[in-house]
Amino acid sequence: MNKIKKLAIDIQREISFIINTKIKDPRIGFTTVTDARLSLDGKYLDIYVSIMDKDDQLEKRLDALKKCSGFIKKNLTQRMRLRNVPELKFIYDESIDRGLKISKILKEININKENENES
């Protein structure tokens, strides 16, 4: 595993910890960090998050995370002793939604097949 990927995984773990234990902003709700991708120069970090009960609150929750990025960066610096903390960009991870949609479709297909076999 290369250095950049290892550092991204370590940062992902720390950001997840900070969001779930240190941030008290109720707008963020239950947020899970699903992935982190660090640029080759280490200046930018894309953080993919999954948000429960997102409904119409998705943009507000992503905005709240963006507003907490200074707090997150300060905590990262303290916890990991980083010389340069990358700029954080929070991105909603749609893969869980897609997976749920696919599961629902497969379940419907199985139900239809069972109904056909019974007929």
C-alpha positions in Angstrom: 0.0 0.0 0.0 1.4 3.4 -0.9 2.0 6.2 1.5 -0.8 8.4 0.3 -3.4 5.7 0.5 -2.2 4.7 4.0 -2.3 8.4 5.1 -5.8 8.8 3.6 -7.1 5.7 5.6 -5.5 7.0 8.8 -7.1 10.5 8.3 -10.4 8.9 7.4 -10.4 7.0 10.7 -9.5 10.1 12.7 -12.1 12.3 10.9 -14.8 9.7 11.6 -13.8 9.7 15.3 -13.9 13.5 15.5 -17.3 13.7 13.8 -18.9 11.1 16.0 -17.4 12.1 19.3 -16.3 15.7 19.3 -18.7 17.6 17.2 -21.9 18.5 19.0 -23.7 20.2 16.1 -27.2 18.7 15.9 -27.5 19.5 12.2 -24.9 16.9 11.3 -27.0 14.0 12.8 -25.7 10.5 12.3 -22.9 10.7 9.7 -20.6 7.9 8.7 -17.3 8.5 6.8 -17.2 5.9 4.1 -14.1 6.9 2.2 -11.3 9.4 2.0 -9.2 10.3 -1.1 -6.1 12.3 -0.7 -4.6 14.2 -3.7 -1.1 13.2 -4.8 0.4 16.4 -3.4 -1.5 15.9 -0.1 -3.2 19.3 -0.2 -6.8 18.2 -0.8 -8.9 15.5 0.8 -12.2 14.3 -0.5 -14.2 12.9 2.3 -17.2 10.7 1.3 -20.0 10.6 3.9 -23.2 8.6 4.3 -26.0 10.5 6.2 -28.9 8.7 7.8 -32.3 10.4 7.7 -31.0 12.7 4.9 -34.4 13.4 3.2 -34.5 17.2 2.5 -31.7 17.9 5.0 -28.8 16.7 2.9 -27.5 20.1 1.8 -27.9 21.5 5.3 -26.0 18.6 6.8 -23.2 18.9 4.2 -23.0 22.6 4.8 -22.8 22.0 8.6 -19.9 19.6 8.0 -18.2 22.2 5.8 -18.6 24.8 8.6 -17.0 22.4 11.1 -14.0 21.7 8.8 -11.8 24.2 10.7 -12.6 22.4 14.0 -11.9 19.0 12.3 -8.6 20.3 10.9 -7.5 21.6 14.3 -8.3 18.2 15.9 -6.5 16.4 13.1 -3.4 18.4 13.6 -3.4 17.6 17.4 -4.3 13.9 17.0 -2.0 13.0 14.1 0.8 15.7 14.3 0.5 16.6 10.7 2.7 19.3 9.3 0.2 20.2 6.6 -3.5 19.5 7.0 -5.2 19.1 3.6 -8.3 21.1 2.6 -11.4 19.1 3.4 -14.2 18.6 0.9 -17.3 16.7 2.1 -19.1 14.6 -0.6 -22.3 12.6 -0.2 -21.7 9.0 -0.9 -24.6 7.6 -2.9 -23.3 4.0 -3.1 -25.4 2.9 -0.1 -28.6 4.3 -1.7 -27.7 2.5 -4.9 -27.1 -0.7 -3.0 -30.5 -0.4 -1.3 -32.2 0.3 -4.6 -30.6 -2.8 -6.2 -31.5 -5.0 -3.2 -35.2 -3.8 -3.5 -35.3 -4.6 -7.2 -33.8 -8.0 -6.7 -36.3 -8.7 -3.9 -39.1 -7.8 -6.2 -37.8 -10.0 -9.0 -37.6 -13.0 -6.5 -41.1 -12.3 -5.4 -42.4 -12.2 -9.0 -40.5 -15.5 -9.8 -42.0 -17.2 -6.7 -45.5 -16.0 -7.8 -45.0 -17.4 -11.3 -43.8 -20.8 -10.0 -46.9 -21.0 -7.8 -49.2 -20.4 -10.7 
